Amino acid sequence: MRDRVLVEQPAHPPRPVHHGAVALGTIAALAGADAGASADMAVTGASLDSRTVLPGDLYIALPGAHAHGAAFAASAVSAGAVAVLTDDAGTRQLGDALPVPVLGCPDPRGATGAVAALIYGGAGDMPLFGVTGTNGKTTTTYFVNSLLRALGKTTGLIGTIEILAGDEPIPSKLTTPESTDVHALLAVMAERGLGAASMEVSSHALAFGRVDSVVFDVAGFTNLTQDHLDLHGGMGGYYATKARLFTPEHAKRAVVTVDDPWGRRMAAEATVPVRTLATGQQAGTDQAGPDQAAPADADWRVSRMRRDGIGSRFELHGPDGAFLAVHTGLAGDFNVSNAALALVMVAEQLLADAGPGAAARTDAVPAVQTALQEALDTHDPFTVDVPGRMQLVGTAPVAVVDFAHNPDALKRALVAVRSPEAGSQVIVVFGATGERDATKRPIMGAVAVEGADVVIITDDDPHDEDPAAIRADVLQGAVQANEGRARGRRIEEFDRRADAIFRAVELAGPGDTILVAGRGHEVHQEVKGVNVALDDRVELRSALDHFGFPAATASRIES
């Protein structure tokens, strides 16, 4: 079968309808630029992408990885941009070529968030929840969103899988969109009267200013393990970028999971009020320099965790005698951590709404506890479907698709899917992403050998890198671990991911478990700049059907 090639055109993100216009001179003053004689020109929108410009927009031309945004300014003007904001290189490149004002700015990226907030008006009084960390961001934001809905609120969500403004789904291509789109989306949600919104906040979003001028009512921290070191240079740089979220510039208060040294350091160094959460799950083995001692008594604590089907039940104890009995239907101890973090973030916001001061908080605890427990018991909000996150595709064999794409996430996923039945084997299909942190590739190979009985290495998203070279790095780690530790695992390699998934099902029996890891919800594979249609869930379901195995119902977000 020939690969299907996807040609994607960016959609125009939704924008508020009644936000009015802002004078170009006001924008220029905020950005440190000079609008000159065009100071009274009306600007009604802003965009960093020339392909999504609408009439009346300010086009912000930034330097990119492969080209400067100024190269697309003429297209933006043709689409209706009334002015361009750019850096010195952009102004030199454009000269006098455009029929609209070109504003030179020393740091246009640094000004973009503030400019977008000025133009669109922001989220108003709508409470905002932001979640960062290496693993668990998506599931935690889904849990926050689901719990808020169980409490009767109409909610918004901005994340990896989708963007939701009420019940309207909008496909998402970045973990966090560019700041112009973020502010437009938040303004749309506020305009529609939504009760709250939750957002994934990646390290890329913080590094590239995508949440500039966004202040979250509650910021949550999941964990920190090796990932994205190609961008941050090391774990210290990665931590420092994440830590930006826990400052008054971006948050009013925080809930920090302190299961690992990085979380304990974050709780100690945050410059906003922090509530700590201990769930008993150690997220990885990376050290945060001199370790902060684990707190003897975190503010919120998970206890009495026990399996319940594929999910878990646990108790959550908090300050002032707060107590909640919690259930999640999602597999894995890490989803206990995600559920606990979501619950504490919402609880802390509800307690903050009661008013300032310890007395107000203490008085509010019984009412908040009652409301949350009723929502948990009535709606079971932490059994919500999270596409591509421990998503069940088949039942016999158990076949799961997960986004695990770094060593810690892969290790946790393999532990979560391991059946206690004697003779049951785990078959894992995975690869590593091209043009990303190459040091984690052999580590992931070794992790797979430790956690699976059959290891099938294949391509993830190679991007512009040689796929065979990526597989070789992963394979090296797998073979060394297999031979050095005498594991006796079966290791195979396939270039085509669909073939690797087919092979996994071919090798499986009804009592086995198949984990297809790394891509989760993604529906295309990027190879040499071309997007090839590929959905792990679709391929896995097709292979199960071919061999006569039962499959679960398809998610609403699949190709």
VEXDREN-2710 file (C-alpha; in Angstrom, 1 decimal):
% VEXDREN-2710
k/r/px/py/pz
1/MET/0.0/0.0/0.0
2/ARG/1.4/3.4/-0.9
3/ASP/1.9/6.0/1.9
4/ARG/-0.6/8.8/2.0
5/VAL/1.0/12.2/2.0
6/LEU/-0.7/14.9/3.9
7/VAL/-0.5/18.5/2.7
8/GLU/-1.6/20.7/5.6
9/GLN/-2.7/24.3/5.5
10/PRO/-2.8/26.1/8.8
11/ALA/-6.4/27.0/9.9
12/HIS/-7.2/30.5/11.1
13/PRO/-7.3/30.2/14.9
14/PRO/-10.6/31.5/16.4
15/ARG/-10.6/35.1/17.5
16/PRO/-12.9/37.1/19.8
17/VAL/-15.6/39.0/18.0
18/HIS/-16.1/42.1/20.1
19/HIS/-12.6/43.1/21.2
20/GLY/-12.4/46.3/19.2
21/ALA/-9.2/47.9/17.8
22/VAL/-5.9/49.2/19.2
23/ALA/-4.0/52.1/17.8
24/LEU/-0.6/51.2/16.2
25/GLY/1.1/53.9/18.3
26/THR/0.0/52.2/21.5
27/ILE/1.4/48.9/20.3
28/ALA/4.6/50.6/19.2
29/ALA/5.1/52.2/22.6
30/LEU/4.6/48.9/24.3
31/ALA/7.1/47.2/22.0
32/GLY/9.7/49.9/22.2
33/ALA/9.2/50.9/18.5
34/ASP/8.1/54.1/16.7
35/ALA/4.9/54.2/14.7
36/GLY/5.6/57.7/13.3
37/ALA/2.8/59.2/11.3
38/SER/0.9/55.9/11.4
39/ALA/0.3/56.1/15.2
40/ASP/-3.5/56.3/14.8
41/MET/-3.8/53.3/12.5
42/ALA/-6.3/50.7/13.8
43/VAL/-5.0/47.2/14.5
44/THR/-7.6/44.5/15.1
45/GLY/-5.4/41.3/15.3
46/ALA/-1.9/39.9/15.4
47/SER/-0.3/36.9/13.8
48/LEU/3.2/35.3/13.6
49/ASP/2.2/33.2/10.6
50/SER/1.7/35.0/7.3
51/ARG/-0.7/32.2/6.2
52/THR/-3.2/33.0/9.0
53/VAL/-3.2/36.8/8.7
54/LEU/-6.6/38.4/8.5
55/PRO/-7.4/42.0/7.3
56/GLY/-6.5/44.5/10.0
57/ASP/-3.7/42.4/11.5
58/LEU/-0.3/43.3/12.7
59/TYR/2.2/40.8/11.2
60/ILE/5.0/40.0/13.6
61/ALA/8.0/38.8/11.6
62/LEU/10.5/36.9/13.7
63/PRO/13.7/35.0/12.8
64/GLY/13.0/31.3/12.4
65/ALA/15.0/28.1/12.2
66/HIS/15.2/28.1/8.4
67/ALA/14.1/31.6/7.3
68/HIS/13.3/35.0/8.7
69/GLY/9.6/36.0/8.9
70/ALA/10.4/39.1/6.9
71/ALA/10.6/36.9/3.8
72/PHE/6.8/36.3/4.1
73/ALA/5.9/39.9/4.9
74/ALA/4.6/40.7/1.4
75/SER/2.3/37.7/1.6
76/ALA/1.0/38.9/5.0
77/VAL/0.3/42.4/3.5
78/SER/-1.5/40.8/0.6
79/ALA/-3.7/39.0/3.1
80/GLY/-4.6/42.3/4.8
81/ALA/-1.8/43.0/7.3
82/VAL/-1.8/46.8/8.0
83/ALA/1.7/46.9/9.6
84/VAL/4.7/44.7/10.3
85/LEU/6.7/44.5/13.6
86/THR/10.1/43.0/13.2
87/ASP/13.7/43.1/14.4
88/ASP/16.7/45.0/13.0
89/ALA/17.5/42.2/10.6
90/GLY/13.9/42.2/9.4
91/THR/13.8/46.0/8.8
92/ARG/17.0/45.8/6.8
93/GLN/15.6/43.0/4.7
94/LEU/12.4/44.8/4.0
95/GLY/13.7/48.3/3.5
96/ASP/11.0/50.3/1.8
97/ALA/9.5/47.4/-0.1
98/LEU/6.1/47.3/1.7
99/PRO/3.2/49.7/1.4
100/VAL/2.5/49.5/5.1
101/PRO/4.5/50.7/8.2
102/VAL/7.4/48.5/9.3
103/LEU/8.2/48.9/13.0
104/GLY/11.7/48.0/14.1
105/CYS/11.8/46.5/17.6
106/PRO/14.9/45.4/19.6
107/ASP/13.2/42.2/20.8
108/PRO/9.9/41.5/18.9
109/ARG/9.6/38.0/20.3
110/GLY/9.9/39.3/23.8
111/ALA/7.2/41.9/23.0
112/THR/4.8/39.6/21.2
113/GLY/2.9/38.2/24.3
114/ALA/2.3/41.7/25.7
115/VAL/1.2/43.0/22.2
116/ALA/-1.2/40.1/21.8
117/ALA/-2.6/40.5/25.2
118/LEU/-3.2/44.2/24.5
119/ILE/-4.9/43.6/21.2
120/TYR/-7.2/40.7/22.3
121/GLY/-7.8/41.6/25.9
122/GLY/-6.9/38.4/27.6
123/ALA/-8.8/35.9/29.7
124/GLY/-10.5/38.5/32.0
125/ASP/-11.7/36.9/35.3
126/MET/-11.7/33.3/33.9
127/PRO/-9.6/31.1/36.1
128/LEU/-6.6/29.6/34.3
129/PHE/-4.8/26.3/35.2
130/GLY/-1.3/25.7/33.7
131/VAL/0.5/22.3/33.9
132/THR/4.2/21.8/33.2
133/GLY/6.7/18.9/33.6
134/THR/8.2/16.3/31.4
135/ASN/5.5/13.7/31.6
136/GLY/1.8/13.8/32.5
137/LYS/0.9/17.3/31.2
138/THR/-1.7/16.2/28.7
139/THR/-3.5/13.8/31.1
140/THR/-3.4/16.2/34.0
141/THR/-5.0/19.0/31.9
142/TYR/-7.7/16.6/30.7
143/PHE/-8.3/15.6/34.3
144/VAL/-8.5/19.2/35.4
145/ASN/-10.9/19.9/32.6
146/SER/-13.0/16.9/33.4
147/LEU/-13.2/17.7/37.1
148/LEU/-14.2/21.3/36.4
149/ARG/-17.0/20.0/34.2
150/ALA/-18.1/17.7/36.9
151/LEU/-18.4/20.7/39.1
152/GLY/-20.7/22.3/36.6
153/LYS/-18.3/24.6/34.8
154/THR/-18.0/25.1/31.1
155/THR/-14.4/24.8/30.3
156/GLY/-11.7/25.4/27.8
157/LEU/-8.5/23.4/27.1
158/ILE/-5.3/24.2/25.2
159/GLY/-3.0/21.2/24.7
160/THR/-1.1/18.7/22.6
161/ILE/-4.1/16.7/21.3
162/GLU/-6.7/19.4/20.8
163/ILE/-8.0/22.8/21.8
164/LEU/-11.4/23.1/23.2
165/ALA/-13.4/26.3/23.5
166/GLY/-16.5/24.9/25.3
167/ASP/-17.6/22.0/23.1
168/GLU/-15.9/23.2/20.0
169/PRO/-12.8/21.1/19.2
170/ILE/-9.9/22.8/17.3
171/PRO/-6.9/20.6/16.1
172/SER/-3.7/21.4/17.8
173/LYS/-0.2/21.1/16.3
174/LEU/2.0/22.4/19.2
175/THR/1.9/21.5/22.9
176/THR/1.3/25.2/23.4
177/PRO/0.4/27.5/20.4
178/GLU/2.2/30.7/19.6
179/SER/1.4/33.6/22.0
180/THR/-0.7/35.5/19.4
181/ASP/-3.0/32.4/19.2
182/VAL/-2.9/31.7/22.9
183/HIS/-4.2/35.2/23.7
184/ALA/-6.8/35.1/21.0
185/LEU/-8.0/31.7/22.3
186/LEU/-8.2/32.9/25.9
187/ALA/-10.1/35.9/24.8
188/VAL/-12.6/33.7/22.8
189/MET/-13.1/31.6/25.8
190/ALA/-13.7/34.6/28.1
191/GLU/-16.1/36.1/25.5
192/ARG/-18.1/32.9/25.4
193/GLY/-18.5/32.9/29.1
194/LEU/-16.4/29.8/29.9
195/GLY/-15.9/29.1/33.6
196/ALA/-12.3/28.1/33.5
197/ALA/-9.5/26.9/31.1
198/SER/-6.5/24.6/31.5
199/MET/-3.4/24.6/29.4
200/GLU/-0.3/22.5/28.9
201/VAL/2.9/24.6/29.3
202/SER/5.9/23.0/27.6
203/SER/9.5/24.0/28.1
204/HIS/9.5/25.2/24.5
205/ALA/6.5/27.4/25.3
206/LEU/8.4/29.0/28.1
207/ALA/11.7/29.3/26.2
208/PHE/10.0/30.9/23.1
209/GLY/7.6/33.2/25.0
210/ARG/4.4/31.5/24.0
211/VAL/2.8/32.1/27.4
212/ASP/4.2/35.6/27.8
213/SER/1.7/37.9/29.5
214/VAL/-0.4/34.9/30.6
215/VAL/-0.8/34.6/34.4
216/PHE/-2.2/31.3/35.6
217/ASP/-4.3/31.2/38.7
218/VAL/-2.8/27.8/39.5
219/ALA/0.4/26.4/38.0
220/GLY/1.0/22.7/38.4
221/PHE/4.3/20.7/38.2
222/THR/4.3/16.9/37.4
223/ASN/8.0/15.8/37.3
224/LEU/11.2/16.4/35.5
225/THR/13.1/13.6/33.6
226/GLN/15.5/13.6/30.6
227/ASP/14.0/15.1/27.5
228/HIS/14.6/18.1/25.2
229/LEU/18.2/18.4/26.2
230/ASP/19.0/19.4/22.6
231/LEU/17.2/22.7/23.4
232/HIS/18.2/23.3/27.0
233/GLY/21.8/21.9/27.0
234/GLY/21.3/19.8/30.2
235/MET/19.0/19.1/33.0
236/GLY/19.9/22.3/34.8
237/GLY/18.9/24.4/31.9
238/TYR/15.7/22.3/31.4
239/TYR/14.8/22.9/35.1
240/ALA/15.5/26.6/34.9
241/THR/13.2/27.0/31.9
242/LYS/10.4/25.1/33.7
243/ALA/10.9/27.2/36.8
244/ARG/9.9/30.4/34.9
245/LEU/6.3/29.2/35.3
246/PHE/6.5/29.4/39.1
247/THR/7.1/33.1/39.3
248/PRO/4.7/36.0/39.7
249/GLU/5.2/36.8/36.0
250/HIS/3.2/33.6/35.1
251/ALA/1.4/32.3/38.2
252/LYS/-0.5/33.4/41.3
253/ARG/0.0/30.2/43.2
254/ALA/1.3/26.7/42.5
255/VAL/0.9/23.0/43.3
256/VAL/4.2/21.1/43.0
257/THR/4.6/17.3/43.0
258/VAL/7.6/16.6/45.2
259/ASP/8.1/12.9/44.4
260/ASP/11.5/13.6/42.9
261/PRO/14.5/15.9/43.7
262/TRP/13.5/18.3/40.9
263/GLY/10.1/18.8/42.3
264/ARG/11.5/19.4/45.8
265/ARG/13.8/22.0/44.4
266/MET/11.0/23.6/42.5
267/ALA/8.9/23.9/45.6
268/ALA/11.8/25.4/47.5
269/GLU/12.8/27.9/44.8
270/ALA/9.4/29.0/43.5
271/THR/8.6/32.7/44.1
272/VAL/4.8/32.2/44.4
273/PRO/2.8/30.5/47.2
274/VAL/3.3/26.8/46.9
275/ARG/1.3/23.8/48.0
276/THR/3.3/20.5/47.9
277/LEU/1.9/17.1/46.8
278/ALA/3.5/13.8/47.6
279/THR/2.1/10.8/45.6
280/GLY/4.8/8.2/46.3
281/GLN/5.9/7.9/42.7
282/GLN/9.6/8.4/42.0
283/ALA/9.8/10.0/38.5
284/GLY/13.2/8.9/37.1
285/THR/16.7/8.9/38.6
286/ASP/18.0/12.2/37.4
287/GLN/19.5/14.3/40.2
288/ALA/18.9/18.0/40.8
289/GLY/22.3/18.7/42.2
290/PRO/22.4/18.7/46.0
291/ASP/19.1/17.0/46.8
292/GLN/16.6/18.9/48.9
293/ALA/15.4/16.5/51.6
294/ALA/12.1/14.9/50.9
295/PRO/9.4/16.6/52.9
296/ALA/8.4/14.7/56.0
297/ASP/4.8/15.9/55.6
298/ALA/3.8/17.4/52.2
299/ASP/0.7/19.6/52.2
300/TRP/-1.2/17.1/50.2
301/ARG/-0.5/13.3/50.4
302/VAL/-1.7/10.2/48.5
303/SER/-2.2/7.2/50.6
304/ARG/-3.8/3.7/50.5
305/MET/-3.4/3.4/46.8
306/ARG/-4.7/0.1/45.4
307/ARG/-5.5/-1.4/42.1
308/ASP/-9.1/-1.4/40.9
309/GLY/-9.5/-3.2/37.6
310/ILE/-7.0/-1.5/35.2
311/GLY/-7.3/1.7/37.2
312/SER/-6.7/2.6/40.9
313/ARG/-8.3/3.9/44.0
314/PHE/-6.6/6.1/46.6
315/GLU/-7.0/8.6/49.4
316/LEU/-5.9/12.2/49.2
317/HIS/-5.2/14.0/52.5
318/GLY/-4.7/17.8/52.7
319/PRO/-4.3/20.7/55.1
320/ASP/-7.0/21.5/57.7
321/GLY/-8.3/17.9/57.7
322/ALA/-9.2/17.8/54.0
323/PHE/-9.8/14.2/52.8
324/LEU/-11.0/12.8/49.5
325/ALA/-11.6/9.3/48.2
326/VAL/-10.5/9.1/44.6
327/HIS/-10.8/6.7/41.6
328/THR/-9.1/6.8/38.2
329/GLY/-9.9/4.3/35.5
330/LEU/-6.7/4.9/33.7
331/ALA/-3.9/2.4/34.0
332/GLY/-0.6/3.1/35.7
333/ASP/0.6/4.5/39.0
334/PHE/1.6/7.7/37.2
335/ASN/-2.0/8.3/36.5
336/VAL/-2.6/8.4/40.3
337/SER/-0.1/11.2/40.4
338/ASN/-1.8/13.0/37.5
339/ALA/-5.2/12.6/39.1
340/ALA/-4.0/13.8/42.5
341/LEU/-2.3/16.8/40.9
342/ALA/-5.4/17.8/39.0
343/LEU/-7.5/17.4/42.1
344/VAL/-5.3/19.5/44.3
345/MET/-5.0/22.3/41.7
346/VAL/-8.8/22.6/41.5
347/ALA/-9.1/22.3/45.3
348/GLU/-6.5/25.1/45.8
349/GLN/-8.4/27.4/43.4
350/LEU/-11.7/26.7/45.1
351/LEU/-10.1/27.4/48.5
352/ALA/-8.5/30.6/47.1
353/ASP/-12.0/31.7/45.9
354/ALA/-13.1/31.6/49.5
355/GLY/-11.0/34.6/50.3
356/PRO/-7.6/35.5/51.7
357/GLY/-6.3/34.4/55.0
358/ALA/-6.0/31.1/56.9
359/ALA/-9.3/31.5/58.7
360/ALA/-11.2/31.9/55.4
361/ARG/-9.4/28.8/54.0
362/THR/-10.2/26.7/57.1
363/ASP/-13.8/27.7/57.0
364/ALA/-14.0/26.8/53.3
365/VAL/-12.5/23.3/53.6
366/PRO/-15.7/21.4/54.5
367/ALA/-17.7/23.0/51.7
368/VAL/-14.9/22.5/49.1
369/GLN/-14.4/18.9/50.2
370/THR/-18.1/18.1/49.9
371/ALA/-18.4/19.6/46.5
372/LEU/-15.3/17.8/45.2
373/GLN/-16.3/14.4/46.7
374/GLU/-19.8/14.7/45.2
375/ALA/-18.2/15.4/41.8
376/LEU/-15.8/12.5/42.1
377/ASP/-18.5/10.1/43.2
378/THR/-21.1/11.2/40.7
379/HIS/-19.1/11.7/37.5
380/ASP/-15.9/9.7/38.0
381/PRO/-14.0/12.5/36.2
382/PHE/-10.6/10.8/36.2
383/THR/-11.8/8.0/33.9
384/VAL/-12.0/10.4/31.0
385/ASP/-10.7/9.2/27.6
386/VAL/-7.3/10.8/26.8
387/PRO/-6.5/9.9/23.2
388/GLY/-3.1/8.4/22.8
389/ARG/-2.4/8.3/26.5
390/MET/-2.5/4.7/27.7
391/GLN/-5.3/4.3/25.2
392/LEU/-6.7/0.8/25.0
393/VAL/-7.0/-0.5/21.4
394/GLY/-7.3/-4.2/22.0
395/THR/-8.3/-6.5/24.8
396/ALA/-7.0/-10.0/24.0
397/PRO/-4.1/-9.4/23.6
398/VAL/-4.2/-6.2/25.6
399/ALA/-3.0/-3.6/23.1
400/VAL/-2.2/-0.1/24.2
401/VAL/-1.0/3.1/22.5
402/ASP/0.9/5.6/24.6
403/PHE/2.9/8.8/24.0
404/ALA/5.8/7.7/26.0
405/HIS/8.8/9.1/24.1
406/ASN/11.5/9.5/26.7
407/PRO/13.2/6.9/29.0
408/ASP/11.2/7.6/32.2
409/ALA/7.8/7.6/30.4
410/LEU/8.7/4.4/28.5
411/LYS/9.8/2.7/31.8
412/ARG/6.6/3.7/33.5
413/ALA/4.4/2.6/30.6
414/LEU/6.1/-0.8/30.5
415/VAL/5.5/-1.3/34.2
416/ALA/1.9/-0.2/33.9
417/VAL/1.0/-2.7/31.1
418/ARG/2.8/-5.7/32.6
419/SER/0.2/-8.4/33.4
420/PRO/0.6/-10.4/36.7
421/GLU/-0.5/-13.6/34.8
422/ALA/2.2/-16.2/34.5
423/GLY/3.5/-16.7/31.0
424/SER/2.2/-13.4/29.7
425/GLN/4.7/-11.5/27.7
426/VAL/5.1/-7.8/26.9
427/ILE/5.8/-6.7/23.3
428/VAL/6.9/-3.1/22.8
429/VAL/7.1/-1.2/19.5
430/PHE/8.9/2.1/19.7
431/GLY/11.6/4.4/18.2
432/ALA/13.2/7.8/18.8
433/THR/12.5/11.1/17.2
434/GLY/15.0/12.6/14.8
435/GLU/16.7/16.0/15.4
436/ARG/16.0/15.8/19.1
437/ASP/18.1/14.8/22.1
438/ALA/20.2/11.9/20.8
439/THR/21.6/10.9/24.2
440/LYS/18.3/9.4/25.2
441/ARG/18.2/6.9/22.3
442/PRO/20.4/4.1/23.7
443/ILE/18.9/4.7/27.1
444/MET/15.4/4.0/25.7
445/GLY/16.7/0.8/24.1
446/ALA/18.0/-0.4/27.4
447/VAL/14.8/0.6/29.2
448/ALA/12.8/-1.5/26.6
449/VAL/15.0/-4.5/27.2
450/GLU/14.5/-4.2/31.0
451/GLY/10.7/-3.9/30.7
452/ALA/9.6/-6.0/27.7
453/ASP/10.0/-9.5/26.5
454/VAL/10.0/-8.7/22.8
455/VAL/11.5/-5.4/21.7
456/ILE/10.7/-4.1/18.2
457/ILE/12.6/-1.0/17.2
458/THR/11.2/1.1/14.3
459/ASP/11.0/4.7/13.1
460/ASP/9.2/7.5/15.1
461/ASP/9.4/10.9/13.4
462/PRO/12.8/11.0/11.7
463/HIS/12.3/14.6/10.5
464/ASP/15.4/15.4/8.3
465/GLU/17.6/12.9/10.0
466/ASP/18.6/9.5/8.6
467/PRO/16.1/7.0/10.1
468/ALA/18.5/4.1/9.9
469/ALA/21.0/6.1/12.0
470/ILE/18.4/6.8/14.7
471/ARG/17.4/3.2/14.8
472/ALA/21.0/2.1/15.1
473/ASP/21.4/4.3/18.2
474/VAL/18.4/2.8/19.9
475/LEU/19.4/-0.7/18.8
476/GLN/22.9/-0.3/20.3
477/GLY/21.4/0.5/23.7
478/ALA/19.0/-2.5/23.5
479/VAL/21.6/-5.0/22.4
480/GLN/24.2/-3.9/25.0
481/ALA/21.6/-4.2/27.8
482/ASN/20.4/-7.5/26.5
483/GLU/23.8/-9.0/26.3
484/GLY/25.4/-7.3/29.3
485/ARG/22.6/-8.2/31.6
486/ALA/21.8/-11.6/30.0
487/ARG/18.1/-10.8/29.5
488/GLY/17.6/-13.0/26.6
489/ARG/15.1/-10.7/24.9
490/ARG/13.9/-11.0/21.3
491/ILE/15.0/-7.8/19.5
492/GLU/13.8/-7.0/16.0
493/GLU/14.1/-3.9/13.7
494/PHE/11.7/-2.5/11.1
495/ASP/12.0/0.7/9.1
496/ARG/8.3/1.0/8.4
497/ARG/6.4/1.6/11.6
498/ALA/3.2/0.0/10.3
499/ASP/5.1/-3.2/9.6
500/ALA/6.6/-3.2/13.1
501/ILE/3.1/-2.9/14.6
502/PHE/1.9/-5.8/12.4
503/ARG/4.8/-7.9/13.5
504/ALA/4.0/-7.2/17.1
505/VAL/0.5/-8.5/16.7
506/GLU/1.8/-11.5/14.7
507/LEU/4.0/-12.5/17.6
508/ALA/1.3/-12.0/20.3
509/GLY/-1.0/-14.4/21.9
510/PRO/-4.4/-13.6/23.5
511/GLY/-2.8/-13.4/27.0
512/ASP/0.0/-11.1/26.0
513/THR/0.3/-7.3/26.1
514/ILE/1.4/-5.0/23.2
515/LEU/2.6/-1.5/23.9
516/VAL/3.1/0.8/20.9
517/ALA/4.9/3.8/22.3
518/GLY/6.2/7.2/21.3
519/ARG/3.6/8.8/19.0
520/GLY/0.3/8.5/20.9
521/HIS/-2.4/10.6/19.3
522/GLU/-0.3/11.8/16.3
523/VAL/-1.8/11.0/12.9
524/HIS/1.1/11.7/10.6
525/GLN/4.8/10.9/10.5
526/GLU/7.3/13.6/9.4
527/VAL/9.9/12.2/7.0
528/LYS/12.2/14.7/5.1
529/GLY/9.7/17.5/5.4
530/VAL/6.8/15.3/4.2
531/ASN/3.9/14.4/6.4
532/VAL/2.9/10.8/5.8
533/ALA/-0.4/9.6/7.2
534/LEU/0.2/7.2/10.1
535/ASP/-1.9/6.6/13.2
536/ASP/-0.6/4.0/15.6
537/ARG/-4.1/3.2/16.8
538/VAL/-5.4/2.7/13.3
539/GLU/-2.5/0.4/12.3
540/LEU/-2.8/-1.5/15.6
541/ARG/-6.5/-2.0/15.2
542/SER/-6.1/-3.1/11.6
543/ALA/-3.5/-5.7/12.6
544/LEU/-5.6/-7.0/15.4
545/ASP/-8.5/-7.4/13.0
546/HIS/-6.2/-9.2/10.5
547/PHE/-5.3/-11.8/13.1
548/GLY/-8.8/-12.2/14.5
549/PHE/-8.2/-10.4/17.8
550/PRO/-10.9/-8.2/19.4
551/ALA/-10.4/-4.4/19.3
552/ALA/-11.8/-1.6/21.4
553/THR/-14.0/1.2/20.1
554/ALA/-12.1/3.9/18.1
555/SER/-11.5/7.2/19.8
556/ARG/-13.2/10.3/18.3
557/ILE/-9.7/11.7/17.5
558/GLU/-8.2/9.3/15.1
559/SER/-7.5/9.6/11.4
END
